[in-house]
Amino acid sequence: MLPNGTLIGEMISFAILIWFCVHFIWPQLNKAIEERQVKIAEGLNAAERAHAELKSADVKVAAEIKVARQQATEIIDKAQQQANQIIDKARVEAIVEINRLKTSAQEDIANMAQRARDQLREQVGALAVQGASKIVQREVDASTHKALLDQLAAEI
């Protein structure tokens, strides 16, 4: 088979096509591929940075949560201390008030007992005068014997 003109024409056309592709199409394709590689590399780098930032943010968040928990614990402890102080203060005030009321009640009881004794003395004195008047069969004048009645009441 001898090469004929058609085959030679096809070979020349093919060579021109290859030359055209190498000079005009191949650089454009290479450029697009390289740009794509750069974009992919940048995307991977950005993803790695984002992943590192995410880890850093997780660490910061954990630290902030720890600090917040410590602060919350401190606040709760302070509130508990204040509550205990308020309870202790109220307990002391209640004890003071109870003691005051108790003292007041004891004074009232003592005053009532003294009044009852005084009334009893007066009644005993009056009964003594009545008894003495019945014995003597005459009425004893209370104004003349007031000193005697006071002495009798003091002795009782």
Order of alpha helices (4+ residues) and beta strands (2+ residues): alpha-alpha-alpha
